[in-house]
C-alpha cells in the first residue's frame, strides 16, 4: 500500500474527504462529487494510483465536518514575518485558540491553519497587498496579491504526506471545533494584515452645492478629532503600532482589537463585521463622522460640520486684484516681494495678502490644468474642447484606424496594453467618475455646476470631437505561422510545435484586446496526459476511433490558431454521421462549438436565417473577432457564397456607417454546423471545406447531460477548467506539428450526400452497379437505360445529363475511378467502367 493511500484512509477515518492531485496541485479528476460524499476505498485507490497523481488534498466544507482552513501565502510576503506576526496577533487575542489549531507548513513556505466550526463560508480573501512595480511589469492585470485567505465550502488544500507538506502543530486527529466567536477572532486577526482597502469618502456620496476654499469634509479630514469622535461612540484605544492607533469596538466582545486608524493614510479600517462600518474598507475621518453622527447621511453631515465651524467659505478675489497679480507675474514679481506689494497697494495685512495669492495661484492652476474654464467677469463655466481632447488622450483614449488610409476609426481605450473599443457612454462614465473624485476646493464654482455642464453638453461626447483625437500606434500581439498565444489572467500561454509554456506579460510587451483575456488563472500541464471531460466528449463524438479523434484535434487546433495561412483557407463544417437528413440533430455539435467561446472572441450567427448577400449580414463582426460560427446551416445552403470570405477577407457593413474591409490575414476564421449534407464534390469546395462527421453517440434520447450527470462547462470546477484548457493547448500544438489531418468521410455520410443530390433511386442503383460487374466496359446509354428500367422511370423523370453527372460524382465520392472511352469498334460510342 502506498504512503499516500495509507494516509488517505486515515483521513477518511477522521471524517475528512480526500482527493488526488497532480504536479500543479490540481485534482486529477472531477472532484465535485467529493464535496458531497467521502470516496469509498475503491474510488480512492483508483484516484491515488493514477499515473498523474503527485499528492493529495483534503476537501473543506460540510463533507469534512465543516472543516475550514486559513491559507497564509508567504511567497507574497515582503516582510518575511507574516506568519509569525499573524500568529502573535491570534495569541494576543486568544492564546488557547492559537494553541488548539492544527498547522501545516507547505512546500512553498506558507502555512495552513485548520479547524472546524458550526458556521463556515466559501473561499474568502482576508488580506491582500498592492503589487510592486516589478510585479506590475510582469503582469499589469494583477494589481493585488493575496496574503491570507480561507478555504471553506467548495475549496480544498494540499495535505501531508504530499511532498513538502508537514504538520508543525498538532495532528489531523485533533482538529479543534471552535465557536463562531472564535472563528470571528481569526477572521479579524487576518483582516488586520490587509493593505488593500476601498476608500470611503464624501466624494462618492455628496455633491457640493456651495463654493468653498476648503469644504467642511476636507477641513474635518485635516483637523477633525477622529480619535475623540470614535471614543465618544464607544470605541476604545487598546494600543499603538507605528502610524496606527488600534481600537476595540463598543459592546460585548472577546476580541483584543476591532480596527485601526492609520495616521499616515488618514483612513479608519475595521476588521470586525459587528459594527456599522464595512470590513476591508478605509473610511476618511469625515466619512466616519457621517456614519457615526448622521447615520450615513452626508448632506446632514455637511450641514452639521459647517455649523461646528468646519469649512472655509469661498472668498472671491476682485477683478482688479486678479489683473494686478497677473501683471506682476508677467513682470517676474513673486514670493515675499509680491506679498509686500499686494499688501501695500491694496491696504491689507501680509497674512491676508499671502492668503489671496495662494488662492489665486490655486485658481490659476485649476484653469491651466483641467478641461474646464471659469470666466470670472461673466461668472460662466465652460468646457475647453482642446483641453478635453488632451484629457482623454492623457488617460488612454484615442483613435484606432485599421486602415490608416481609410476613413473608418474606432474609439479605443488602452489600459496597460489592454485595448478595448469604447462607446461615448464609456467616456461619459469615465469623465463623471473623474469629476466626482476631483477636489474642487478654492474655485468660484461648485462640483454640481461642473457636472451640470457635462450632463448638458453632448457635443464633447460625439464623433465630431472624437475625430480630433490622435491616432494611436498599436503593436498587437499576433499569432505567427509557428506560434499561438492565449492571454490569461496570470500570463500568456505560448504554444509552439514542440513546447507549451506560460510567459509573463512583462516578457512580451504587446497590446491585447481586453476581451481576449481569458478570465482564469491557468496552470500549464507539461505531462503528455490531457484527459478531461471534454476530451472524453470528443472521443465519443468521434466514435472512439483514433484516426477520427486526431482529425478532430487537428481541426480544433486549426480553429484556435489565429494565424491565417494563405495556403490553408479552410472552413470546418460539422455534420452528422447518418444517411438520413431527417435523423440529424442532438449529436453534440452545439456543445462542441461552445467550447471555442472560452478560448477566443467568437461571433455566432444563426444559419437558419443567414443570407450572405443580404445587407449588414456581417454587421456584428468586430476587429477583435477571431472566429465566426454559423449554427445550423439550412438544407441547400449555397456554400460558394462564403468562398470569398474564406479565402480573401470580410466586408463589414453597418447601418449608417462606412463599410470596413478586413483583410484576409486579420479576418476571423469560419466554421459551421448543419444537420444536412454540404456539396463538396467540386475541387474548389474540397480546397476550402473540411467536413467533420459527428458519430451518433449522443441524441435527443441520450444527451451529454444524461452521459455525465451535469452540464459541460456550466458545472465544472476550477480543476476541470484547467484540464480543459490544457487539452485545447495540446490540440493547438498537435496542429502546429501536423497540420490538419487527412480524413476520409464515412460511408453513411457519403451515401447521404449522393442521396440528397441525386435521389435514393440512383444511390441504390449505383451501389448495386459498383458491386456487380462495374469493371467491365459498358456503353453509357446501356447504363442509363438499365437505371431507368430498374427504377421504372421514363426519360422525362430523370435526364441522361443528370445521370452522367451523378455517375461521375458518385464514383469520386466513393473513391472509385470512372474511366471513359470512345469505342471505335462500337461506332465510337462512349463507354464507362469503374476501377
Residue pairs with C-beta under 8 A, 6 or more apart in sequence:
2 48
2 49
3 161
4 20
4 48
4 53
4 55
4 56
4 161
4 162
5 44
5 45
5 48
5 49
7 56
7 159
7 160
7 161
8 18
8 44
8 48
8 56
9 41
9 44
10 172
11 18
11 58
11 159
11 172
12 18
12 38
12 39
12 44
14 172
14 173
14 175
15 38
15 64
15 65
16 38
16 58
16 59
16 64
16 65
16 67
16 172
17 34
17 35
17 37
17 38
17 39
17 58
17 59
17 63
17 64
18 34
18 38
18 39
18 44
18 56
18 57
18 58
18 59
18 159
19 27
19 28
19 29
19 31
19 34
19 39
19 47
19 56
19 57
19 59
19 156
20 27
20 28
20 29
20 47
20 48
20 50
20 52
20 53
20 55
20 56
20 57
21 27
21 28
21 53
21 54
21 55
21 56
21 57
21 158
21 162
22 28
22 52
22 53
22 54
22 55
22 525
22 527
23 52
23 54
23 525
23 526
23 527
24 523
24 524
24 525
24 722
25 55
25 57
25 158
25 523
26 523
26 525
26 718
26 719
26 722
26 723
27 57
27 156
27 717
27 719
28 47
28 50
28 52
28 53
29 47
29 50
30 533
30 716
30 717
30 719
30 720
31 59
31 156
31 717
31 719
32 710
32 715
32 717
34 59
34 63
35 59
35 61
35 63
35 153
35 154
36 63
37 63
38 63
39 47
47 53
48 56
51 529
52 527
52 529
54 162
54 163
55 158
55 159
55 162
55 163
55 165
56 158
56 159
56 162
57 156
57 157
57 158
57 159
57 162
58 64
58 67
58 156
58 157
58 159
58 172
59 67
59 155
59 156
60 67
60 68
60 69
60 120
60 151
60 152
60 153
60 154
60 155
60 156
60 157
61 67
61 68
61 120
61 152
61 153
61 154
61 155
62 153
65 116
66 116
66 117
66 118
66 119
66 120
66 177
67 114
67 115
67 116
67 120
67 175
68 114
68 115
68 116
68 117
68 120
68 150
68 151
68 152
68 183
69 112
69 113
69 114
69 150
69 151
69 152
69 155
69 157
70 112
70 113
70 126
70 148
70 149
70 150
70 151
70 186
70 190
71 110
71 111
71 112
71 148
71 149
71 150
71 151
71 157
72 82
72 83
72 86
72 110
72 111
72 112
72 113
72 147
72 148
73 108
73 110
73 146
73 147
73 148
73 149
74 82
74 83
74 108
74 109
74 110
74 111
75 108
75 109
75 110
76 129
76 145
76 146
76 147
77 83
77 147
78 129
78 132
79 85
82 147
82 148
82 193
83 110
83 111
85 193
86 148
86 189
86 190
86 193
87 98
89 189
89 192
89 257
90 97
90 98
90 101
90 185
90 186
90 189
91 98
92 256
93 185
93 188
93 189
93 254
93 255
93 256
93 257
94 182
94 185
94 254
97 178
97 182
97 185
97 186
99 169
100 115
100 170
100 176
100 178
101 113
101 114
101 115
101 169
101 170
101 176
102 113
102 114
102 115
102 167
102 169
102 170
102 171
102 172
102 174
102 175
102 176
103 111
103 112
103 113
103 114
103 167
103 168
103 169
103 170
104 111
104 112
104 114
104 157
104 159
104 160
104 165
104 166
104 167
104 168
105 111
105 165
105 166
105 168
106 112
106 158
106 164
106 165
107 158
107 162
107 163
107 164
107 165
108 164
112 157
113 186
114 172
114 175
115 175
115 176
115 177
115 178
115 183
115 186
116 175
116 176
116 177
116 178
117 177
117 178
117 179
117 180
117 182
117 183
118 177
118 179
118 180
119 180
119 183
120 150
120 152
120 153
120 183
121 150
121 152
121 153
122 152
122 153
122 154
122 155
123 149
123 150
123 151
123 152
123 154
123 155
124 149
124 150
124 152
125 146
125 148
125 149
126 148
126 149
126 150
126 187
126 190
126 191
126 193
126 194
127 146
127 147
127 148
127 149
127 190
127 191
127 192
127 193
127 194
127 195
128 144
128 145
128 146
128 147
128 194
128 195
128 196
129 144
129 145
129 147
129 195
129 196
130 143
130 144
130 145
130 195
130 196
131 139
131 142
131 143
131 144
131 145
135 142
135 145
136 142
136 143
136 416
137 506
138 504
138 505
138 506
138 507
139 490
139 491
139 504
139 505
139 506
140 416
140 417
140 418
140 505
140 506
141 416
141 418
141 489
141 505
141 517
142 489
142 490
144 196
147 193
147 194
147 195
148 190
148 193
150 187
151 157
154 717
158 165
159 165
159 172
160 166
160 167
178 186
181 254
184 255
184 272
184 273
184 274
185 254
185 255
187 271
187 273
188 255
188 257
188 258
188 271
188 272
189 271
191 271
191 279
191 280
192 257
192 260
192 271
194 269
194 280
196 280
197 267
197 269
197 280
197 281
197 282
198 280
198 281
198 282
199 267
199 281
199 282
199 284
200 278
200 281
200 282
200 283
200 284
200 287
201 217
201 221
201 283
201 284
201 286
201 287
202 215
202 217
202 284
202 286
202 287
202 290
202 298
202 301
202 302
203 436
203 437
204 436
204 437
205 287
205 290
205 298
206 217
206 298
206 299
206 301
206 302
207 436
207 446
207 447
207 448
207 451
208 215
208 302
208 440
208 446
208 447
208 448
209 446
209 448
210 313
210 314
210 446
211 313
211 314
211 443
211 444
211 445
211 446
212 311
212 312
212 313
212 314
212 441
212 442
213 312
213 313
213 314
213 315
213 359
213 441
213 442
214 222
214 311
214 312
214 441
214 442
215 302
215 311
215 441
216 286
216 302
216 305
216 306
216 310
216 311
217 284
217 286
217 301
217 302
217 305
217 311
218 286
218 439
218 441
219 305
219 310
219 311
219 312
220 285
220 286
220 289
220 305
220 310
221 266
221 284
221 285
221 286
223 310
224 285
224 286
224 289
224 310
226 261
226 268
226 285
226 288
226 289
227 237
227 245
227 261
229 285
229 288
229 289
229 292
229 293
230 247
230 261
230 268
230 288
230 292
231 237
233 250
233 292
234 249
234 250
234 251
235 247
235 248
235 249
235 250
235 258
235 259
236 247
236 248
236 250
237 245
237 246
237 247
238 246
238 247
238 248
238 256
238 257
239 245
239 246
239 257
240 246
241 260
243 262
243 263
243 264
243 265
244 260
244 261
244 262
244 263
245 260
245 261
245 263
246 257
246 259
246 260
247 257
247 258
247 259
247 260
247 261
248 255
248 256
248 257
248 258
249 255
249 258
249 259
249 270
249 272
249 274
249 275
251 274
253 272
253 274
255 272
257 271
258 270
258 271
258 272
258 274
258 275
259 268
259 269
259 270
259 271
259 272
259 275
259 277
260 268
260 269
261 267
261 268
262 268
262 269
262 282
265 282
266 284
266 285
267 282
267 283
267 284
268 277
268 282
268 283
268 284
268 285
268 288
269 279
269 280
269 281
269 282
269 283
270 277
270 278
270 279
271 279
272 279
273 279
276 291
276 292
277 283
277 288
277 291
283 291
286 301
286 305
289 301
289 305
290 296
290 297
290 298
290 300
290 301
293 301
293 304
294 300
294 301
294 304
305 311
314 442
314 443
314 444
315 359
316 444
317 356
317 359
317 360
317 363
319 376
319 377
321 342
321 346
321 356
321 360
322 360
322 376
324 342
324 345
324 346
325 338
325 342
325 357
325 360
328 334
328 338
328 341
328 342
333 341
338 357
339 350
339 353
339 354
339 357
340 350
340 353
342 348
342 353
342 356
342 357
343 349
343 350
343 352
343 353
346 353
348 356
359 442
362 442
362 443
363 374
363 442
363 443
363 444
366 374
366 440
366 442
366 443
367 373
367 374
370 387
370 391
371 383
371 384
371 387
371 388
371 390
371 391
372 381
372 382
372 383
372 384
372 387
372 450
372 453
373 381
373 382
373 383
373 384
373 387
374 380
374 381
374 382
374 443
374 444
374 445
375 381
375 382
376 444
379 444
381 445
381 449
381 450
381 453
382 453
383 453
383 454
383 457
383 460
385 460
385 465
385 468
388 460
388 465
389 465
389 468
389 469
392 398
392 427
392 469
393 469
393 470
395 430
395 434
396 413
396 414
396 415
397 411
397 412
397 413
397 422
397 427
397 469
398 411
398 412
398 414
398 469
398 470
398 471
398 472
399 409
399 410
399 411
399 412
399 466
399 467
399 469
399 470
399 471
399 472
400 409
400 410
400 411
400 412
400 419
400 421
400 471
400 472
400 474
400 623
401 408
401 409
401 471
402 408
402 410
402 623
402 660
402 662
402 666
403 660
403 661
404 471
406 658
406 660
407 658
408 657
408 658
408 660
409 467
409 471
410 421
410 623
411 421
411 422
411 423
411 424
411 427
411 466
411 469
412 419
412 420
412 421
412 422
412 472
413 419
413 420
413 422
413 426
413 430
414 472
414 474
414 511
415 514
417 505
417 509
417 510
417 511
417 512
418 511
418 512
418 513
418 514
418 517
419 474
419 511
419 512
419 513
419 514
420 513
420 514
420 515
421 622
421 623
421 624
424 461
424 462
424 466
427 461
428 454
428 461
431 454
432 451
432 454
435 447
435 450
435 451
435 454
436 447
438 447
440 446
440 447
440 450
454 460
459 465
474 511
475 510
475 511
476 510
476 511
476 512
477 485
477 487
477 492
477 508
477 510
477 511
477 512
478 510
478 562
478 563
479 485
479 561
479 562
479 563
480 563
481 563
481 565
482 496
482 497
482 736
483 494
483 495
483 496
483 736
484 494
484 495
484 560
484 561
484 562
484 563
484 732
484 736
485 492
485 493
485 494
485 495
485 508
486 492
486 493
486 495
486 518
486 560
486 599
486 725
486 729
487 493
487 505
487 512
487 516
487 517
487 518
488 502
488 517
488 518
488 520
488 521
488 522
489 517
489 518
489 519
489 520
489 521
490 502
490 521
490 522
491 502
491 503
491 504
491 505
491 522
492 502
492 503
492 504
492 505
492 507
492 508
493 500
493 501
493 502
493 503
493 522
493 524
493 725
493 729
494 500
494 501
494 502
494 503
494 508
495 729
495 732
495 733
495 736
496 733
496 736
497 733
497 736
497 737
498 733
498 737
500 524
500 526
500 729
500 730
500 733
501 524
502 522
502 523
502 524
513 601
513 623
513 624
515 601
515 624
516 600
516 601
516 624
516 626
518 598
518 599
518 725
520 718
520 721
520 722
520 725
522 722
522 725
522 726
523 722
524 726
524 729
525 722
525 723
525 726
530 723
530 726
530 727
530 729
530 730
531 723
531 727
532 720
532 723
532 724
532 726
532 727
533 708
533 712
533 716
533 720
533 723
533 724
534 595
534 712
534 723
534 724
534 727
534 728
535 727
537 588
537 591
537 592
537 704
537 712
538 549
538 552
538 553
538 556
538 592
539 549
540 588
540 695
540 697
540 698
540 707
541 552
541 587
541 588
541 592
541 694
541 695
541 697
541 698
542 548
542 549
542 551
542 552
542 695
543 577
543 695
543 697
547 741
547 743
548 693
548 695
548 743
550 734
550 741
551 692
551 740
551 741
551 742
551 743
552 692
553 730
553 731
553 734
553 735
554 731
554 734
554 735
554 738
554 739
554 740
554 741
555 572
555 690
555 692
555 740
556 728
556 731
556 732
556 735
557 731
557 732
557 733
557 734
557 735
557 736
558 568
558 570
558 572
558 669
558 735
558 740
559 572
559 596
559 627
559 669
559 671
560 596
560 599
560 600
560 728
560 731
560 732
560 735
561 732
561 735
561 736
562 600
562 626
562 669
564 664
564 665
564 666
564 667
564 669
566 664
566 665
568 739
568 740
569 646
569 647
569 664
569 687
569 688
570 646
570 669
570 688
570 689
570 690
570 740
571 642
571 646
571 669
571 670
571 671
571 672
571 688
571 689
571 690
572 671
572 672
572 689
572 690
572 691
572 692
573 633
573 639
573 671
573 672
573 673
573 674
573 678
573 689
573 690
573 691
573 692
574 589
574 592
574 593
574 671
574 672
574 673
574 674
574 692
574 694
575 584
575 673
575 674
575 675
575 676
575 677
575 678
575 691
575 692
575 693
575 694
575 749
576 583
576 584
576 585
576 587
576 675
576 693
576 694
576 696
576 749
577 587
577 693
577 694
577 695
577 696
577 746
577 748
577 749
578 584
578 696
578 748
578 749
578 752
579 748
579 749
579 751
579 752
579 755
580 752
581 635
581 675
581 676
581 677
581 752
581 756
584 675
584 676
585 675
585 700
586 698
586 699
586 700
586 703
587 694
587 695
587 696
587 697
587 698
587 699
588 694
588 697
588 698
588 704
589 673
589 694
590 631
590 673
591 704
591 712
591 713
592 694
593 604
593 629
593 631
593 671
593 673
594 713
595 713
595 724
595 728
596 602
596 627
596 629
597 604
598 713
598 724
599 725
599 728
600 626
600 627
601 622
601 624
601 625
601 626
601 627
602 625
602 626
602 627
602 628
602 629
603 620
603 621
603 622
603 625
603 627
603 628
603 629
603 668
604 628
604 629
604 631
605 620
605 628
605 629
605 630
605 631
606 630
606 631
606 632
607 630
607 631
607 632
607 633
607 634
607 637
607 672
607 673
607 674
608 632
608 634
610 617
610 630
610 633
611 617
612 638
612 641
612 642
612 645
613 641
615 653
616 653
616 654
616 655
617 653
618 628
618 645
618 650
618 651
618 652
618 653
619 652
619 653
619 654
619 655
621 628
621 650
621 652
621 662
621 668
623 662
623 666
625 668
626 668
626 669
627 668
627 669
627 670
627 671
628 668
628 669
628 670
628 671
629 670
629 671
629 672
629 673
630 670
630 671
630 672
630 673
631 672
631 673
632 673
632 674
632 675
633 639
633 672
633 673
633 674
633 676
633 678
634 674
634 676
635 676
635 756
636 676
637 674
637 676
637 678
639 678
639 679
639 680
639 685
639 689
640 684
640 685
642 670
643 684
643 688
645 667
645 670
646 670
646 688
647 664
647 688
648 664
649 661
649 662
649 663
649 664
649 666
649 667
650 661
650 662
650 667
650 668
651 659
651 660
651 661
651 662
652 659
652 660
652 661
652 662
653 659
653 660
676 756
677 749
677 752
677 753
677 756
677 757
678 685
678 689
678 691
679 685
679 753
679 757
680 686
680 689
680 691
680 753
681 753
681 757
681 809
681 812
681 813
690 740
691 745
691 749
692 743
693 745
693 746
693 749
698 704
698 707
704 711
704 712
705 711
716 724
744 815
750 813
750 814
751 763
751 767
753 813
754 762
754 763
754 766
754 806
754 809
754 810
754 813
755 763
757 806
757 809
758 802
758 805
758 806
758 809
758 810
759 798
761 787
761 790
761 791
761 793
761 798
762 787
762 798
762 803
762 806
762 810
763 810
765 786
765 787
765 790
765 791
766 806
766 807
766 810
766 814
768 790
769 783
769 834
770 814
770 816
770 834
774 816
774 833
774 834
775 833
775 834
775 835
776 833
777 821
777 823
777 831
777 832
777 833
778 831
778 832
778 833
779 823
779 826
779 829
779 830
779 831
779 832
780 804
780 829
780 830
780 831
780 832
781 800
781 829
783 803
783 807
783 832
784 800
784 803
784 804
787 793
787 798
787 803
788 794
788 795
788 797
788 798
791 798
807 818
807 832
808 818
811 817
811 818
811 834
812 818
816 834
816 835
817 834
817 835
818 832
818 833
818 834
819 832
819 833
819 834
819 835
820 830
820 831
820 832
821 830
821 831
822 828
822 829
822 830
822 831
823 829
823 830
823 831
